[in-house]
Amino acid sequence: MRASGGVDVVFAAPRWSERWVLEDGVTMPESREHELASTLLKEVLRAWIERTGRDASAGGNLAVRWDREHPRIGVDPDVYLVEPALPPGRLKSLRTWVEGHHPPRVAVEVVSEDGGEKDYVDAPRRYAASGTRELWVFDPERYGSVHVGGPWALQVWRRMRAGEFRQVYAGEGPAYSDELGAWLVITDAGTRLRLADDEAGERLWLTADEASAARAEAERARADEAEAELARLRAAMAAMKGR
């Protein structure tokens, strides 16, 4: 599942850094395209949770913190999937040392114009320290840093069995998510990242609205087929009476 030429990068991540201080409830404004890409992924993941009946939560812009001795240290994913689900109630941050708080199973960073270095270098280190299982870095505009070999449309970082956090894919996609058992595919002229059951992206995971629209379309098609069949029967009966 690697880009042409192979990718095998491991960051040695410290437990914390003064540069990783994160304030609760403080989010940087993002572009409209950044917001749309993030929102789509959140809706797809929430529909998947509902469809499969999983005990999980999906959302975005919730501070993830992992060091009790340095509680202001954290990372703020654009999209997260946490399983088991977040505790009920309004949370300012997820604190992995608190009972019922678990690090993300999946985190997603959508690279913004001023975030290339942060999302390519700093983000993997933070997620490595946080205990996150898998990180997807989606860079539709190729804002990422050339200093680490990029920019790439898509990167996948994965927690390996020995605990290290490894870059297992960097390229133009598609790429496979071990955590979700699905393919990450880039759609809409390169502006959206989606999940699919197949590498070609023909069986996309749908949002709740898309699934509802698909069901409505299928019902209309069945109704049209039934109406056409009834018309054929009536025509046949009329023909028999005319003999």
N, C-alpha and C positions, 0 to 999 in steps of 0.2 A: 504494500500500500504506500510505497514511497514515490517521490517524484523522480523523474529521469536522472540518473546519476547517483541516486541514493541520498538519504538524509538520515543522520544519526547524531543528534545533538543532545547533550545532557548539561543542564545548568547546575552548578554547585550553589545552592541557595542557602543563604543564612537564615536563621530562625526569624530575625527581625532586622529592620534598618530604620534609622531616624527619618529617612526619606519616605517611609511607608506610612507615616501618620495620616489618618483618614478621619475626618469629622463626620458624625452622624448627620444625615439629612442634607448634606451638601452635595449637590450634583452639578456638573458643568453642562451648560446648554450645548446641545448637539444639533447637527443639520437635520433637515427634514428627511433626507434619504437615510441617514443613520437611524433616526427614530422609526422609520417605516420598516427597515430591515430587522431591527431589534423586536419591534412589535409583532411582526409576522412569526418569528421564531417562538416568541412567548405563547402566541395563540396556538401554534402547531403543537407545542409541548403540552399545553393545558388540555387540548382536545385529546391528545394521546393518553394523558393521565385519566381523563374521564372515560375514554373508550375502553381502556384496559383495567379500570378499577384499581389503579395503583394508589398506595399511600405515599403520595409525593406532592411537592409544590414546585411551581414554575413561576418566575417573575423576573424582575430586574431592579437594579439600583438599590440593593440592600447590602450594607456593609458586612463583609465577612471578616471576622476577627478570630485569631487562633492562639494568641500568647497572653495568658493570664497576667504575667508580670509586665507586659507592655500592651495594655488593653486598647490603646489608641492606634495601634498598628493594624492595618487591614487592607482589603482590596474591595472594589465595588464593581462587580460584573454587570455588563449590559444585560445579560440574560443568565439566569441560573436555573438548574434543576436540582432540587434537594430531595433525597429519599433516604429514610422516612420523611414525612412531611414536616414542615415547620410547626412549632407549637402554635395553638390558637391565640388570637389576640394580635394587637398591633406591635410589631417588633421594630426597634430602631436599628438593630444589628443582630447578626447571627454570631454567637460566641461559642466556639466549638468546645470549650471547656465546661460549658453549662449543660446539665442533663437535658436531653431532648433536642439539643442543637447539634447538627451534623454538617460537616463540610460538604460543599456541592458535589454531586455526582458528576455534573457537567456544568462548566461555565463557558460563556461566550463573550469575546470582545470583538466589537465591530470597530475597525480602525477609523479614526477621524483625522481630519487634515493636520491637526497639531499633535496627534497621538502616535505617530509612527514608531518613534524610539521607545515610548512607554509600552505600547502593546506588543512590540517585537522582543524587547529585552527585559524590561522591568516586570511586565505582567506574568510571564512564565515563572520568574523567580518567586513572585508573591504567591501564585497559585501552587507552586511546588511546596512552599512553606506551609500553606494553609491546609493541606491534606486533600485538595480537590482531586477527583479521580481523572477527569479529562477536561482539556481546554481546547476550544476551537477559536482561532483567530481569523476573522473574515475581513479581508482588505479589498473591497470592490474597486476602489480608486487607486490602489497601489501606492498608498502613502507611506508604506513601511520602510524601514531602514535598509540601506544597501550594505551597511557594515557587517551584517550577519548573513549576507547572501541573498536577501530579498530584493525587491518586494515580491510577494506571492499573493495570489488571490485567497489561498486557504492554507492554514497550518493546523495540524492536530498534535497536541501534546497529551501524553498518556502516563498514568502511574503504572509502573511495572511491578512485577512480583516482588522484586527486591526492595521496592519502595522509591526508586529513583524516578524522576519526572523527565520523560524523554520525548523529544520531537520525533514523531513517527511518520509525519507527512508534511511536505511543503511543496506546493505547486498550484496548478490551475484547477484541480478537482477533476472528477469526484474523489472523495476519500471515505474510508470506512470508519464508523464509530463502534468500537468494541463495546462500549458501555451500553449503547442503545440497540446494537445489532441492526444498524441501518446505515444507509449511504447518505453522505453529505453531498448534495448536488447544488450547483450554482445555476440560477434561473433568471428570467426577466432581463435578458441582455447583460448578465453579469452583476446585477444590482441586488439580488436576493440569495440568501442561503436557505436551503430547505432540506428536509429529510425524505428519504424514499426507501421502499423495500428493495429496489433494484438499482444497479449501477447506472443504468441509462436514464433514471429519473422518470420512468413512465408510470410508476405506482407511487405517487407522492403521498406523504402523510398530509391530511387535510386539516384545516382549521374547522371549528364548529360551524361557522357560517358557510364555508365551502362544502362541508359534508351535508348540511341542510339543503343547500342549493342543488347538490348532486342527487339527493333523494327526491327532491321536487321534480327535477328533470326526468329522473327514471320513472316517477309516477305518471308524469305527462306522456312519456313515451309509451308506457303500458296502456294508458287510457286511449291514446291515438291508435295503437295497435288493435285494441278491443273494438273501438269504433269502426275501424277499417274492416275487421273481421265480420262485424255485424252487418255492415253494408254489403259485403260479399254474400253473406247468407241470404239477406233480403233479395238481392239481385238474382240469386240462384232460385229462390222460391218463386219469384215473379216469373222467371223464365219457365219453370215447371208448370205454373198455372196457365201460361200462354200456349202450351202445347195442345 
